[in-house]
Amino acid sequence: MWLLWLGVALIILKLLEVSVFATLSWWWIAAVMALAMFWFEVVERRLGLDKKKAFDEMEAHKKKRIKDALEANKARRGVR
């Protein structure tokens, strides 16, 4: 993710013509963005990081559902 933020920062600095970045070639910025794309499309998938995040979210939702069901069950028992 930091590569993507670096690319965005370089684009902003280039467009605002700040210091050294005014003369920076667009190829450097394109290279950083290409590396970010390579990371998200290839490396992250190979390491399984995209699936891990989805699995963690699903697991958290499952735990919340179980907790809510147990609390509802306790509340029903208390009413009787």
mmCIF file of the N, C-alpha and C atoms, coordinates in Angstrom:
data_MODEL
# 
_entry.id   MODEL 
# 
loop_
_atom_site.group_PDB 
_atom_site.id 
_atom_site.type_symbol 
_atom_site.label_atom_id 
_atom_site.label_alt_id 
_atom_site.label_comp_id 
_atom_site.label_asym_id 
_atom_site.label_entity_id 
_atom_site.label_seq_id 
_atom_site.pdbx_PDB_ins_code 
_atom_site.Cartn_x 
_atom_site.Cartn_y 
_atom_site.Cartn_z 
_atom_site.occupancy 
_atom_site.B_iso_or_equiv 
_atom_site.pdbx_formal_charge 
_atom_site.auth_seq_id 
_atom_site.auth_comp_id 
_atom_site.auth_asym_id 
_atom_site.auth_atom_id 
_atom_site.pdbx_PDB_model_num 
ATOM 1   N N  . MET A 1 1  ? 0.821   -1.189  0.000   1.00 0.00 ? 1  MET A N  1 
ATOM 2   C CA . MET A 1 1  ? 0.000   0.000   0.000   1.00 0.00 ? 1  MET A CA 1 
ATOM 3   C C  . MET A 1 1  ? 0.864   1.250   0.000   1.00 0.00 ? 1  MET A C  1 
ATOM 4   N N  . TRP A 1 2  ? 2.021   1.139   0.639   1.00 0.00 ? 2  TRP A N  1 
ATOM 5   C CA . TRP A 1 2  ? 2.886   2.320   0.701   1.00 0.00 ? 2  TRP A CA 1 
ATOM 6   C C  . TRP A 1 2  ? 3.400   2.697   -0.681  1.00 0.00 ? 2  TRP A C  1 
ATOM 7   N N  . LEU A 1 3  ? 3.534   1.731   -1.593  1.00 0.00 ? 3  LEU A N  1 
ATOM 8   C CA . LEU A 1 3  ? 3.954   2.063   -2.964  1.00 0.00 ? 3  LEU A CA 1 
ATOM 9   C C  . LEU A 1 3  ? 2.898   2.922   -3.664  1.00 0.00 ? 3  LEU A C  1 
ATOM 10  N N  . LEU A 1 4  ? 1.647   2.594   -3.423  1.00 0.00 ? 4  LEU A N  1 
ATOM 11  C CA . LEU A 1 4  ? 0.561   3.361   -4.017  1.00 0.00 ? 4  LEU A CA 1 
ATOM 12  C C  . LEU A 1 4  ? 0.549   4.791   -3.490  1.00 0.00 ? 4  LEU A C  1 
ATOM 13  N N  . TRP A 1 5  ? 0.716   4.934   -2.170  1.00 0.00 ? 5  TRP A N  1 
ATOM 14  C CA . TRP A 1 5  ? 0.758   6.277   -1.571  1.00 0.00 ? 5  TRP A CA 1 
ATOM 15  C C  . TRP A 1 5  ? 1.975   7.063   -2.069  1.00 0.00 ? 5  TRP A C  1 
ATOM 16  N N  . LEU A 1 6  ? 3.096   6.374   -2.224  1.00 0.00 ? 6  LEU A N  1 
ATOM 17  C CA . LEU A 1 6  ? 4.290   7.035   -2.756  1.00 0.00 ? 6  LEU A CA 1 
ATOM 18  C C  . LEU A 1 6  ? 4.042   7.536   -4.174  1.00 0.00 ? 6  LEU A C  1 
ATOM 19  N N  . GLY A 1 7  ? 3.400   6.707   -4.988  1.00 0.00 ? 7  GLY A N  1 
ATOM 20  C CA . GLY A 1 7  ? 3.076   7.107   -6.356  1.00 0.00 ? 7  GLY A CA 1 
ATOM 21  C C  . GLY A 1 7  ? 2.165   8.322   -6.405  1.00 0.00 ? 7  GLY A C  1 
ATOM 22  N N  . VAL A 1 8  ? 1.147   8.319   -5.565  1.00 0.00 ? 8  VAL A N  1 
ATOM 23  C CA . VAL A 1 8  ? 0.220   9.463   -5.508  1.00 0.00 ? 8  VAL A CA 1 
ATOM 24  C C  . VAL A 1 8  ? 0.954   10.717  -5.047  1.00 0.00 ? 8  VAL A C  1 
ATOM 25  N N  . ALA A 1 9  ? 1.803   10.570  -4.029  1.00 0.00 ? 9  ALA A N  1 
ATOM 26  C CA . ALA A 1 9  ? 2.567   11.719  -3.539  1.00 0.00 ? 9  ALA A CA 1 
ATOM 27  C C  . ALA A 1 9  ? 3.493   12.263  -4.632  1.00 0.00 ? 9  ALA A C  1 
ATOM 28  N N  . LEU A 1 10 ? 4.144   11.372  -5.378  1.00 0.00 ? 10 LEU A N  1 
ATOM 29  C CA . LEU A 1 10 ? 5.029   11.820  -6.463  1.00 0.00 ? 10 LEU A CA 1 
ATOM 30  C C  . LEU A 1 10 ? 4.243   12.561  -7.548  1.00 0.00 ? 10 LEU A C  1 
ATOM 31  N N  . ILE A 1 11 ? 3.062   12.065  -7.877  1.00 0.00 ? 11 ILE A N  1 
ATOM 32  C CA . ILE A 1 11 ? 2.233   12.744  -8.881  1.00 0.00 ? 11 ILE A CA 1 
ATOM 33  C C  . ILE A 1 11 ? 1.863   14.148  -8.408  1.00 0.00 ? 11 ILE A C  1 
ATOM 34  N N  . ILE A 1 12 ? 1.440   14.261  -7.150  1.00 0.00 ? 12 ILE A N  1 
ATOM 35  C CA . ILE A 1 12 ? 1.055   15.573  -6.611  1.00 0.00 ? 12 ILE A CA 1 
ATOM 36  C C  . ILE A 1 12 ? 2.249   16.525  -6.599  1.00 0.00 ? 12 ILE A C  1 
ATOM 37  N N  . LEU A 1 13 ? 3.402   16.032  -6.134  1.00 0.00 ? 13 LEU A N  1 
ATOM 38  C CA . LEU A 1 13 ? 4.596   16.882  -6.089  1.00 0.00 ? 13 LEU A CA 1 
ATOM 39  C C  . LEU A 1 13 ? 5.031   17.296  -7.496  1.00 0.00 ? 13 LEU A C  1 
ATOM 40  N N  . LYS A 1 14 ? 4.899   16.396  -8.451  1.00 0.00 ? 14 LYS A N  1 
ATOM 41  C CA . LYS A 1 14 ? 5.269   16.714  -9.849  1.00 0.00 ? 14 LYS A CA 1 
ATOM 42  C C  . LYS A 1 14 ? 4.333   17.777  -10.418 1.00 0.00 ? 14 LYS A C  1 
ATOM 43  N N  . LEU A 1 15 ? 3.033   17.607  -10.176 1.00 0.00 ? 15 LEU A N  1 
ATOM 44  C CA . LEU A 1 15 ? 2.070   18.563  -10.719 1.00 0.00 ? 15 LEU A CA 1 
ATOM 45  C C  . LEU A 1 15 ? 2.184   19.940  -10.070 1.00 0.00 ? 15 LEU A C  1 
ATOM 46  N N  . LEU A 1 16 ? 2.546   19.965  -8.775  1.00 0.00 ? 16 LEU A N  1 
ATOM 47  C CA . LEU A 1 16 ? 2.720   21.239  -8.082  1.00 0.00 ? 16 LEU A CA 1 
ATOM 48  C C  . LEU A 1 16 ? 4.104   21.842  -8.313  1.00 0.00 ? 16 LEU A C  1 
ATOM 49  N N  . GLU A 1 17 ? 4.945   21.115  -9.031  1.00 0.00 ? 17 GLU A N  1 
ATOM 50  C CA . GLU A 1 17 ? 6.316   21.549  -9.375  1.00 0.00 ? 17 GLU A CA 1 
ATOM 51  C C  . GLU A 1 17 ? 7.106   21.927  -8.129  1.00 0.00 ? 17 GLU A C  1 
ATOM 52  N N  . VAL A 1 18 ? 7.136   21.021  -7.169  1.00 0.00 ? 18 VAL A N  1 
ATOM 53  C CA . VAL A 1 18 ? 7.853   21.245  -5.921  1.00 0.00 ? 18 VAL A CA 1 
ATOM 54  C C  . VAL A 1 18 ? 9.300   20.799  -6.084  1.00 0.00 ? 18 VAL A C  1 
ATOM 55  N N  . SER A 1 19 ? 10.225  21.725  -5.856  1.00 0.00 ? 19 SER A N  1 
ATOM 56  C CA . SER A 1 19 ? 11.655  21.445  -5.779  1.00 0.00 ? 19 SER A CA 1 
ATOM 57  C C  . SER A 1 19 ? 12.165  20.516  -6.874  1.00 0.00 ? 19 SER A C  1 
ATOM 58  N N  . VAL A 1 20 ? 12.793  19.426  -6.479  1.00 0.00 ? 20 VAL A N  1 
ATOM 59  C CA . VAL A 1 20 ? 13.418  18.483  -7.404  1.00 0.00 ? 20 VAL A CA 1 
ATOM 60  C C  . VAL A 1 20 ? 12.374  17.728  -8.220  1.00 0.00 ? 20 VAL A C  1 
ATOM 61  N N  . PHE A 1 21 ? 11.187  17.597  -7.674  1.00 0.00 ? 21 PHE A N  1 
ATOM 62  C CA . PHE A 1 21 ? 10.144  16.810  -8.327  1.00 0.00 ? 21 PHE A CA 1 
ATOM 63  C C  . PHE A 1 21 ? 9.626   17.465  -9.603  1.00 0.00 ? 21 PHE A C  1 
ATOM 64  N N  . ALA A 1 22 ? 9.878   18.745  -9.775  1.00 0.00 ? 22 ALA A N  1 
ATOM 65  C CA . ALA A 1 22 ? 9.448   19.436  -10.992 1.00 0.00 ? 22 ALA A CA 1 
ATOM 66  C C  . ALA A 1 22 ? 10.194  18.900  -12.208 1.00 0.00 ? 22 ALA A C  1 
ATOM 67  N N  . THR A 1 23 ? 11.427  18.491  -12.017 1.00 0.00 ? 23 THR A N  1 
ATOM 68  C CA . THR A 1 23 ? 12.223  17.989  -13.146 1.00 0.00 ? 23 THR A CA 1 
ATOM 69  C C  . THR A 1 23 ? 12.257  16.461  -13.196 1.00 0.00 ? 23 THR A C  1 
ATOM 70  N N  . LEU A 1 24 ? 11.587  15.818  -12.270 1.00 0.00 ? 24 LEU A N  1 
ATOM 71  C CA . LEU A 1 24 ? 11.549  14.358  -12.226 1.00 0.00 ? 24 LEU A CA 1 
ATOM 72  C C  . LEU A 1 24 ? 10.828  13.817  -13.453 1.00 0.00 ? 24 LEU A C  1 
ATOM 73  N N  . SER A 1 25 ? 11.385  12.808  -14.040 1.00 0.00 ? 25 SER A N  1 
ATOM 74  C CA . SER A 1 25 ? 10.776  12.206  -15.217 1.00 0.00 ? 25 SER A CA 1 
ATOM 75  C C  . SER A 1 25 ? 9.505   11.449  -14.830 1.00 0.00 ? 25 SER A C  1 
ATOM 76  N N  . TRP A 1 26 ? 8.526   11.470  -15.732 1.00 0.00 ? 26 TRP A N  1 
ATOM 77  C CA . TRP A 1 26 ? 7.283   10.745  -15.497 1.00 0.00 ? 26 TRP A CA 1 
ATOM 78  C C  . TRP A 1 26 ? 7.537   9.234   -15.450 1.00 0.00 ? 26 TRP A C  1 
ATOM 79  N N  . TRP A 1 27 ? 8.631   8.793   -16.039 1.00 0.00 ? 27 TRP A N  1 
ATOM 80  C CA . TRP A 1 27 ? 8.956   7.368   -16.028 1.00 0.00 ? 27 TRP A CA 1 
ATOM 81  C C  . TRP A 1 27 ? 9.189   6.850   -14.619 1.00 0.00 ? 27 TRP A C  1 
ATOM 82  N N  . TRP A 1 28 ? 9.774   7.679   -13.747 1.00 0.00 ? 28 TRP A N  1 
ATOM 83  C CA . TRP A 1 28 ? 9.980   7.259   -12.364 1.00 0.00 ? 28 TRP A CA 1 
ATOM 84  C C  . TRP A 1 28 ? 8.642   7.060   -11.652 1.00 0.00 ? 28 TRP A C  1 
ATOM 85  N N  . ILE A 1 29 ? 7.731   7.958   -11.918 1.00 0.00 ? 29 ILE A N  1 
ATOM 86  C CA . ILE A 1 29 ? 6.405   7.860   -11.312 1.00 0.00 ? 29 ILE A CA 1 
ATOM 87  C C  . ILE A 1 29 ? 5.668   6.646   -11.871 1.00 0.00 ? 29 ILE A C  1 
ATOM 88  N N  . ALA A 1 30 ? 5.775   6.442   -13.169 1.00 0.00 ? 30 ALA A N  1 
ATOM 89  C CA . ALA A 1 30 ? 5.137   5.281   -13.796 1.00 0.00 ? 30 ALA A CA 1 
ATOM 90  C C  . ALA A 1 30 ? 5.731   3.983   -13.251 1.00 0.00 ? 30 ALA A C  1 
ATOM 91  N N  . ALA A 1 31 ? 7.035   3.979   -12.988 1.00 0.00 ? 31 ALA A N  1 
ATOM 92  C CA . ALA A 1 31 ? 7.681   2.781   -12.447 1.00 0.00 ? 31 ALA A CA 1 
ATOM 93  C C  . ALA A 1 31 ? 7.159   2.456   -11.048 1.00 0.00 ? 31 ALA A C  1 
ATOM 94  N N  . VAL A 1 32 ? 6.996   3.473   -10.223 1.00 0.00 ? 32 VAL A N  1 
ATOM 95  C CA . VAL A 1 32 ? 6.469   3.255   -8.874  1.00 0.00 ? 32 VAL A CA 1 
ATOM 96  C C  . VAL A 1 32 ? 5.041   2.723   -8.952  1.00 0.00 ? 32 VAL A C  1 
ATOM 97  N N  . MET A 1 33 ? 4.230   3.293   -9.825  1.00 0.00 ? 33 MET A N  1 
ATOM 98  C CA . MET A 1 33 ? 2.847   2.838   -9.968  1.00 0.00 ? 33 MET A CA 1 
ATOM 99  C C  . MET A 1 33 ? 2.798   1.420   -10.543 1.00 0.00 ? 33 MET A C  1 
ATOM 100 N N  . ALA A 1 34 ? 3.702   1.095   -11.459 1.00 0.00 ? 34 ALA A N  1 
ATOM 101 C CA . ALA A 1 34 ? 3.765   -0.258  -12.010 1.00 0.00 ? 34 ALA A CA 1 
ATOM 102 C C  . ALA A 1 34 ? 4.162   -1.262  -10.932 1.00 0.00 ? 34 ALA A C  1 
ATOM 103 N N  . LEU A 1 35 ? 5.093   -0.881  -10.067 1.00 0.00 ? 35 LEU A N  1 
ATOM 104 C CA . LEU A 1 35 ? 5.467   -1.758  -8.953  1.00 0.00 ? 35 LEU A CA 1 
ATOM 105 C C  . LEU A 1 35 ? 4.284   -1.978  -8.005  1.00 0.00 ? 35 LEU A C  1 
ATOM 106 N N  . ALA A 1 36 ? 3.521   -0.931  -7.760  1.00 0.00 ? 36 ALA A N  1 
ATOM 107 C CA . ALA A 1 36 ? 2.338   -1.061  -6.899  1.00 0.00 ? 36 ALA A CA 1 
ATOM 108 C C  . ALA A 1 36 ? 1.323   -2.009  -7.539  1.00 0.00 ? 36 ALA A C  1 
ATOM 109 N N  . MET A 1 37 ? 1.112   -1.871  -8.832  1.00 0.00 ? 37 MET A N  1 
ATOM 110 C CA . MET A 1 37 ? 0.183   -2.751  -9.534  1.00 0.00 ? 37 MET A CA 1 
ATOM 111 C C  . MET A 1 37 ? 0.677   -4.191  -9.493  1.00 0.00 ? 37 MET A C  1 
ATOM 112 N N  . PHE A 1 38 ? 1.974   -4.389  -9.713  1.00 0.00 ? 38 PHE A N  1 
ATOM 113 C CA . PHE A 1 38 ? 2.564   -5.722  -9.654  1.00 0.00 ? 38 PHE A CA 1 
ATOM 114 C C  . PHE A 1 38 ? 2.364   -6.326  -8.269  1.00 0.00 ? 38 PHE A C  1 
ATOM 115 N N  . TRP A 1 39 ? 2.544   -5.525  -7.230  1.00 0.00 ? 39 TRP A N  1 
ATOM 116 C CA . TRP A 1 39 ? 2.366   -6.013  -5.865  1.00 0.00 ? 39 TRP A CA 1 
ATOM 117 C C  . TRP A 1 39 ? 0.929   -6.495  -5.654  1.00 0.00 ? 39 TRP A C  1 
ATOM 118 N N  . PHE A 1 40 ? -0.047  -5.646  -6.017  1.00 0.00 ? 40 PHE A N  1 
ATOM 119 C CA . PHE A 1 40 ? -1.439  -5.991  -5.752  1.00 0.00 ? 40 PHE A CA 1 
ATOM 120 C C  . PHE A 1 40 ? -1.956  -7.119  -6.639  1.00 0.00 ? 40 PHE A C  1 
ATOM 121 N N  . GLU A 1 41 ? -1.463  -7.203  -7.853  1.00 0.00 ? 41 GLU A N  1 
ATOM 122 C CA . GLU A 1 41 ? -1.975  -8.202  -8.780  1.00 0.00 ? 41 GLU A CA 1 
ATOM 123 C C  . GLU A 1 41 ? -1.245  -9.538  -8.719  1.00 0.00 ? 41 GLU A C  1 
ATOM 124 N N  . VAL A 1 42 ? 0.027   -9.542  -8.346  1.00 0.00 ? 42 VAL A N  1 
ATOM 125 C CA . VAL A 1 42 ? 0.800   -10.783 -8.387  1.00 0.00 ? 42 VAL A CA 1 
ATOM 126 C C  . VAL A 1 42 ? 1.244   -11.230 -7.002  1.00 0.00 ? 42 VAL A C  1 
ATOM 127 N N  . VAL A 1 43 ? 2.026   -10.413 -6.339  1.00 0.00 ? 43 VAL A N  1 
ATOM 128 C CA . VAL A 1 43 ? 2.646   -10.811 -5.083  1.00 0.00 ? 43 VAL A CA 1 
ATOM 129 C C  . VAL A 1 43 ? 1.594   -11.061 -4.003  1.00 0.00 ? 43 VAL A C  1 
ATOM 130 N N  . GLU A 1 44 ? 0.651   -10.152 -3.860  1.00 0.00 ? 44 GLU A N  1 
ATOM 131 C CA . GLU A 1 44 ? -0.369  -10.298 -2.817  1.00 0.00 ? 44 GLU A CA 1 
ATOM 132 C C  . GLU A 1 44 ? -1.191  -11.569 -3.021  1.00 0.00 ? 44 GLU A C  1 
ATOM 133 N N  . ARG A 1 45 ? -1.511  -11.890 -4.266  1.00 0.00 ? 45 ARG A N  1 
ATOM 134 C CA . ARG A 1 45 ? -2.266  -13.112 -4.546  1.00 0.00 ? 45 ARG A CA 1 
ATOM 135 C C  . ARG A 1 45 ? -1.432  -14.353 -4.264  1.00 0.00 ? 45 ARG A C  1 
ATOM 136 N N  . ARG A 1 46 ? -0.158  -14.310 -4.629  1.00 0.00 ? 46 ARG A N  1 
ATOM 137 C CA . ARG A 1 46 ? 0.712   -15.470 -4.384  1.00 0.00 ? 46 ARG A CA 1 
ATOM 138 C C  . ARG A 1 46 ? 0.882   -15.745 -2.902  1.00 0.00 ? 46 ARG A C  1 
ATOM 139 N N  . LEU A 1 47 ? 0.955   -14.688 -2.104  1.00 0.00 ? 47 LEU A N  1 
ATOM 140 C CA . LEU A 1 47 ? 1.108   -14.848 -0.659  1.00 0.00 ? 47 LEU A CA 1 
ATOM 141 C C  . LEU A 1 47 ? -0.216  -15.125 0.043   1.00 0.00 ? 47 LEU A C  1 
ATOM 142 N N  . GLY A 1 48 ? -1.323  -14.961 -0.678  1.00 0.00 ? 48 GLY A N  1 
ATOM 143 C CA . GLY A 1 48 ? -2.635  -15.219 -0.108  1.00 0.00 ? 48 GLY A CA 1 
ATOM 144 C C  . GLY A 1 48 ? -3.150  -14.111 0.773   1.00 0.00 ? 48 GLY A C  1 
ATOM 145 N N  . LEU A 1 49 ? -2.568  -12.931 0.676   1.00 0.00 ? 49 LEU A N  1 
ATOM 146 C CA . LEU A 1 49 ? -2.965  -11.825 1.549   1.00 0.00 ? 49 LEU A CA 1 
ATOM 147 C C  . LEU A 1 49 ? -4.372  -11.325 1.244   1.00 0.00 ? 49 LEU A C  1 
ATOM 148 N N  . ASP A 1 50 ? -4.794  -11.408 -0.019  1.00 0.00 ? 50 ASP A N  1 
ATOM 149 C CA . ASP A 1 50 ? -6.131  -10.953 -0.361  1.00 0.00 ? 50 ASP A CA 1 
ATOM 150 C C  . ASP A 1 50 ? -7.188  -11.879 0.237   1.00 0.00 ? 50 ASP A C  1 
ATOM 151 N N  . LYS A 1 51 ? -6.941  -13.165 0.239   1.00 0.00 ? 51 LYS A N  1 
ATOM 152 C CA . LYS A 1 51 ? -7.876  -14.126 0.820   1.00 0.00 ? 51 LYS A CA 1 
ATOM 153 C C  . LYS A 1 51 ? -7.862  -14.055 2.341   1.00 0.00 ? 51 LYS A C  1 
ATOM 154 N N  . LYS A 1 52 ? -6.704  -13.800 2.913   1.00 0.00 ? 52 LYS A N  1 
ATOM 155 C CA . LYS A 1 52 ? -6.580  -13.747 4.368   1.00 0.00 ? 52 LYS A CA 1 
ATOM 156 C C  . LYS A 1 52 ? -7.437  -12.615 4.931   1.00 0.00 ? 52 LYS A C  1 
ATOM 157 N N  . LYS A 1 53 ? -7.412  -11.475 4.275   1.00 0.00 ? 53 LYS A N  1 
ATOM 158 C CA . LYS A 1 53 ? -8.201  -10.346 4.764   1.00 0.00 ? 53 LYS A CA 1 
ATOM 159 C C  . LYS A 1 53 ? -9.695  -10.675 4.696   1.00 0.00 ? 53 LYS A C  1 
ATOM 160 N N  . ALA A 1 54 ? -10.132 -11.263 3.600   1.00 0.00 ? 54 ALA A N  1 
ATOM 161 C CA . ALA A 1 54 ? -11.541 -11.627 3.461   1.00 0.00 ? 54 ALA A CA 1 
ATOM 162 C C  . ALA A 1 54 ? -11.926 -12.682 4.489   1.00 0.00 ? 54 ALA A C  1 
ATOM 163 N N  . PHE A 1 55 ? -11.044 -13.644 4.732   1.00 0.00 ? 55 PHE A N  1 
ATOM 164 C CA . PHE A 1 55 ? -11.317 -14.686 5.717   1.00 0.00 ? 55 PHE A CA 1 
ATOM 165 C C  . PHE A 1 55 ? -11.407 -14.097 7.116   1.00 0.00 ? 55 PHE A C  1 
ATOM 166 N N  . ASP A 1 56 ? -10.520 -13.173 7.446   1.00 0.00 ? 56 ASP A N  1 
ATOM 167 C CA . ASP A 1 56 ? -10.548 -12.538 8.770   1.00 0.00 ? 56 ASP A CA 1 
ATOM 168 C C  . ASP A 1 56 ? -11.845 -11.763 8.990   1.00 0.00 ? 56 ASP A C  1 
ATOM 169 N N  . GLU A 1 57 ? -12.311 -11.064 7.957   1.00 0.00 ? 57 GLU A N  1 
ATOM 170 C CA . GLU A 1 57 ? -13.567 -10.326 8.066   1.00 0.00 ? 57 GLU A CA 1 
ATOM 171 C C  . GLU A 1 57 ? -14.741 -11.284 8.258   1.00 0.00 ? 57 GLU A C  1 
ATOM 172 N N  . MET A 1 58 ? -14.729 -12.384 7.515   1.00 0.00 ? 58 MET A N  1 
ATOM 173 C CA . MET A 1 58 ? -15.794 -13.374 7.626   1.00 0.00 ? 58 MET A CA 1 
ATOM 174 C C  . MET A 1 58 ? -15.785 -14.016 9.018   1.00 0.00 ? 58 MET A C  1 
ATOM 175 N N  . GLU A 1 59 ? -14.609 -14.297 9.539   1.00 0.00 ? 59 GLU A N  1 
ATOM 176 C CA . GLU A 1 59 ? -14.478 -14.904 10.871  1.00 0.00 ? 59 GLU A CA 1 
ATOM 177 C C  . GLU A 1 59 ? -14.981 -13.950 11.959  1.00 0.00 ? 59 GLU A C  1 
ATOM 178 N N  . ALA A 1 60 ? -14.670 -12.660 11.833  1.00 0.00 ? 60 ALA A N  1 
ATOM 179 C CA . ALA A 1 60 ? -15.144 -11.674 12.806  1.00 0.00 ? 60 ALA A CA 1 
ATOM 180 C C  . ALA A 1 60 ? -16.670 -11.572 12.765  1.00 0.00 ? 60 ALA A C  1 
ATOM 181 N N  . HIS A 1 61 ? -17.242 -11.603 11.570  1.00 0.00 ? 61 HIS A N  1 
ATOM 182 C CA . HIS A 1 61 ? -18.697 -11.550 11.427  1.00 0.00 ? 61 HIS A CA 1 
ATOM 183 C C  . HIS A 1 61 ? -19.339 -12.792 12.048  1.00 0.00 ? 61 HIS A C  1 
ATOM 184 N N  . LYS A 1 62 ? -18.709 -13.949 11.850  1.00 0.00 ? 62 LYS A N  1 
ATOM 185 C CA . LYS A 1 62 ? -19.214 -15.203 12.407  1.00 0.00 ? 62 LYS A CA 1 
ATOM 186 C C  . LYS A 1 62 ? -19.211 -15.156 13.939  1.00 0.00 ? 62 LYS A C  1 
ATOM 187 N N  . LYS A 1 63 ? -18.116 -14.655 14.526  1.00 0.00 ? 63 LYS A N  1 
ATOM 188 C CA . LYS A 1 63 ? -18.030 -14.556 15.981  1.00 0.00 ? 63 LYS A CA 1 
ATOM 189 C C  . LYS A 1 63 ? -19.088 -13.605 16.534  1.00 0.00 ? 63 LYS A C  1 
ATOM 190 N N  . LYS A 1 64 ? -19.331 -12.506 15.825  1.00 0.00 ? 64 LYS A N  1 
ATOM 191 C CA . LYS A 1 64 ? -20.351 -11.545 16.265  1.00 0.00 ? 64 LYS A CA 1 
ATOM 192 C C  . LYS A 1 64 ? -21.740 -12.175 16.221  1.00 0.00 ? 64 LYS A C  1 
ATOM 193 N N  . ARG A 1 65 ? -22.021 -12.947 15.164  1.00 0.00 ? 65 ARG A N  1 
ATOM 194 C CA . ARG A 1 65 ? -23.309 -13.632 15.045  1.00 0.00 ? 65 ARG A CA 1 
ATOM 195 C C  . ARG A 1 65 ? -23.514 -14.624 16.189  1.00 0.00 ? 65 ARG A C  1 
ATOM 196 N N  . ILE A 1 66 ? -22.481 -15.385 16.507  1.00 0.00 ? 66 ILE A N  1 
ATOM 197 C CA . ILE A 1 66 ? -22.566 -16.356 17.594  1.00 0.00 ? 66 ILE A CA 1 
ATOM 198 C C  . ILE A 1 66 ? -22.803 -15.652 18.929  1.00 0.00 ? 66 ILE A C  1 
ATOM 199 N N  . LYS A 1 67 ? -22.064 -14.574 19.160  1.00 0.00 ? 67 LYS A N  1 
ATOM 200 C CA . LYS A 1 67 ? -22.217 -13.813 20.406  1.00 0.00 ? 67 LYS A CA 1 
ATOM 201 C C  . LYS A 1 67 ? -23.631 -13.249 20.527  1.00 0.00 ? 67 LYS A C  1 
ATOM 202 N N  . ASP A 1 68 ? -24.151 -12.682 19.435  1.00 0.00 ? 68 ASP A N  1 
ATOM 203 C CA . ASP A 1 68 ? -25.503 -12.121 19.453  1.00 0.00 ? 68 ASP A CA 1 
ATOM 204 C C  . ASP A 1 68 ? -26.542 -13.212 19.702  1.00 0.00 ? 68 ASP A C  1 
ATOM 205 N N  . ALA A 1 69 ? -26.347 -14.384 19.101  1.00 0.00 ? 69 ALA A N  1 
ATOM 206 C CA . ALA A 1 69 ? -27.295 -15.485 19.293  1.00 0.00 ? 69 ALA A CA 1 
ATOM 207 C C  . ALA A 1 69 ? -27.269 -15.964 20.743  1.00 0.00 ? 69 ALA A C  1 
ATOM 208 N N  . LEU A 1 70 ? -26.100 -16.052 21.344  1.00 0.00 ? 70 LEU A N  1 
ATOM 209 C CA . LEU A 1 70 ? -26.005 -16.478 22.743  1.00 0.00 ? 70 LEU A CA 1 
ATOM 210 C C  . LEU A 1 70 ? -26.658 -15.465 23.674  1.00 0.00 ? 70 LEU A C  1 
ATOM 211 N N  . GLU A 1 71 ? -26.446 -14.182 23.404  1.00 0.00 ? 71 GLU A N  1 
ATOM 212 C CA . GLU A 1 71 ? -27.066 -13.141 24.227  1.00 0.00 ? 71 GLU A CA 1 
ATOM 213 C C  . GLU A 1 71 ? -28.586 -13.158 24.085  1.00 0.00 ? 71 GLU A C  1 
ATOM 214 N N  . ALA A 1 72 ? -29.073 -13.384 22.872  1.00 0.00 ? 72 ALA A N  1 
ATOM 215 C CA . ALA A 1 72 ? -30.523 -13.457 22.661  1.00 0.00 ? 72 ALA A CA 1 
ATOM 216 C C  . ALA A 1 72 ? -31.101 -14.674 23.379  1.00 0.00 ? 72 ALA A C  1 
ATOM 217 N N  . ASN A 1 73 ? -30.371 -15.768 23.364  1.00 0.00 ? 73 ASN A N  1 
ATOM 218 C CA . ASN A 1 73 ? -30.818 -16.977 24.043  1.00 0.00 ? 73 ASN A CA 1 
ATOM 219 C C  . ASN A 1 73 ? -30.880 -16.761 25.553  1.00 0.00 ? 73 ASN A C  1 
ATOM 220 N N  . LYS A 1 74 ? -29.861 -16.092 26.114  1.00 0.00 ? 74 LYS A N  1 
ATOM 221 C CA . LYS A 1 74 ? -29.858 -15.788 27.543  1.00 0.00 ? 74 LYS A CA 1 
ATOM 222 C C  . LYS A 1 74 ? -31.027 -14.876 27.901  1.00 0.00 ? 74 LYS A C  1 
ATOM 223 N N  . ALA A 1 75 ? -31.308 -13.902 27.052  1.00 0.00 ? 75 ALA A N  1 
ATOM 224 C CA . ALA A 1 75 ? -32.411 -12.972 27.301  1.00 0.00 ? 75 ALA A CA 1 
ATOM 225 C C  . ALA A 1 75 ? -33.752 -13.700 27.296  1.00 0.00 ? 75 ALA A C  1 
ATOM 226 N N  . ARG A 1 76 ? -33.931 -14.670 26.395  1.00 0.00 ? 76 ARG A N  1 
ATOM 227 C CA . ARG A 1 76 ? -35.173 -15.437 26.350  1.00 0.00 ? 76 ARG A CA 1 
ATOM 228 C C  . ARG A 1 76 ? -35.342 -16.306 27.596  1.00 0.00 ? 76 ARG A C  1 
ATOM 229 N N  . ARG A 1 77 ? -34.254 -16.863 28.061  1.00 0.00 ? 77 ARG A N  1 
ATOM 230 C CA . ARG A 1 77 ? -34.327 -17.691 29.268  1.00 0.00 ? 77 ARG A CA 1 
ATOM 231 C C  . ARG A 1 77 ? -34.672 -16.852 30.489  1.00 0.00 ? 77 ARG A C  1 
ATOM 232 N N  . GLY A 1 78 ? -34.190 -15.639 30.534  1.00 0.00 ? 78 GLY A N  1 
ATOM 233 C CA . GLY A 1 78 ? -34.466 -14.763 31.657  1.00 0.00 ? 78 GLY A CA 1 
ATOM 234 C C  . GLY A 1 78 ? -35.909 -14.292 31.693  1.00 0.00 ? 78 GLY A C  1 
ATOM 235 N N  . VAL A 1 79 ? -36.573 -14.236 30.578  1.00 0.00 ? 79 VAL A N  1 
ATOM 236 C CA . VAL A 1 79 ? -37.950 -13.757 30.479  1.00 0.00 ? 79 VAL A CA 1 
ATOM 237 C C  . VAL A 1 79 ? -38.902 -14.801 31.040  1.00 0.00 ? 79 VAL A C  1 
ATOM 238 N N  . ARG A 1 80 ? -38.645 -16.073 30.877  1.00 0.00 ? 80 ARG A N  1 
ATOM 239 C CA . ARG A 1 80 ? -39.543 -17.144 31.339  1.00 0.00 ? 80 ARG A CA 1 
ATOM 240 C C  . ARG A 1 80 ? -39.622 -17.226 32.793  1.00 0.00 ? 80 ARG A C  1 
# 
